Amino acid sequence: MAMYGVLSTPTLGMLAQGSAFGAIADNITNMSTGGYKSVDTRFKTALVKTFFDNSDVGGLVPFRVNNIEQQGVLNSTDNPLNIAISGQGLFVVNSQLDGTGEDLYTRDGAFELQNNGTEVITGNFRNDGSIDLTGETTINPFTATVDKSFLSDKNGNFVLGWEADETGFVNTAVDPISMRLDQFSFISDSAATTTADLEVTLPATAVEGDVEKFKASVFVADGDLKSLEFVWTKGAKAQEWTLSIAPVEGTSASTADFIFGTDGFLPSGTTTQVDVVWDDTQVSAITLDLTNTRSIGSTRFYTQFQKNGRSPGDLSNFFFDDAGNVKGSFSNGVERVLYKLPLATFANVNKLEVLQGNVFRESVESGTPFLREADLSFVAKLVPFFHERSNVDLGTEFQTMILVQQAYNSAATVFKVVDEMTSVAAELKA
């Protein structure tokens, strides 16, 4: 073997173990880093037939293996912007707001809101001081320039999600987009009352012509509440009552006769139609359920009046759920899905290219990403208010460090012996 070949083996051995030391140092340094994935150093034999005028040159060559698929420790937090992945998959982020940048992937769910651009909005202050952007309220108008806030990772990349429609339906066939989540990004439109449930007790001892009135309010199309009275008039027959409607600022021709059973109740599922034309020309058409109304005893009693419908509202808060939905809470009490976080899975996730900031890039060896819904694919569960830390095991790292140190010392000893041998050989030749 040529002299260079004699030196190459221990030299490459020391270089390989030095690289392993570097990997261990990276792992220990990032033990508490969110989303960090540990790296193992493996070795392969390098052997070439000739190297310039030398032959049989060989030794060890190190290569690193990423443990991306290995689960990290989940730590509980009180930050509503934190969400962790328990299982497979990665969050999808993009370097540009409009999605034209590079798609990257991360396990670090310590998200934050990033201001990007402004928007001029016009609206009105409601009587309660909240802001109406729907145009239904016409008092106390204002115009303001507001910052637009988007969900981003710690590197400033924009977190991508599928947008939901007003009903909460998520179309996963389209590309995910950057998620805007400031107060003015969504509104909840008003809705008129269309169904209601009246639960009152009428006195069975009433005589013909007795009247019992019960006040209530319903929503109209613009979100305003309108008041009316349910007027019950005792009929001539036993347990016979007539219901009519008396709107405070409107008219109604709705009337219906009912005969309660000997048990004091109407048949289950009994409904009546309530139609009102209000003085401002708005119209209410309500299906009123009377199943829980009864005629019994000698005392009137108003139990409850339940209705659907709502006033307009704006986004007051948002939160994650374990299905990956980003849900919004609105000032009118509505809660609905705004976006859904996709999880990207790969055929060979450990072959993703590792970039600075604990993000990963698609590579030829990793394969292309497949976007999944966590709750439907069962590849993972998303855990709100938790943060995934690194998957580094300190005990394993120190154990590996001892082995690497011994291997480095062995290679150094061989190098020293070879160096002494060449020195002796040189002296003999001289």
ABEGO torsion letter per residue (X at the ends): XBAAAAAAAAAAAAAAAAAAAAAAAAAAAAAABBGBBBBBBBBBBBBBABBEABBGBBEBBBBBBBBAABBBBBBBBABAABBBBBEBEBBBBBABAAGABBBBBBABABBBBBBBEBBBBBBBBBAAGBBBAAGABABGBBBBBBBBBBBBBAAGBBBBBBBBBAAGBBBAABBBBBBBABAAABBBBBBBBABBBBBBBBBAABBBGBBBBBBBBBBBAAGBBBBBBBBBBBBABBGBBBBBBBBABBBBABBBBBBBBAAGBBBBGBBBBBBBBBAAGBBBBBBBBAAABBBBEABBBBABBBBBEBBBBBBABBBBBAAGBBBBBBAAGBBBBABBBBBBBBABAAABBBBBGGBBBBBAAAEBBBBBBAAAAGABBBBBGBBBBBABBAAAAAAAAAAAAAAAAAAAAAAAAAAAAAAAAAAAAX
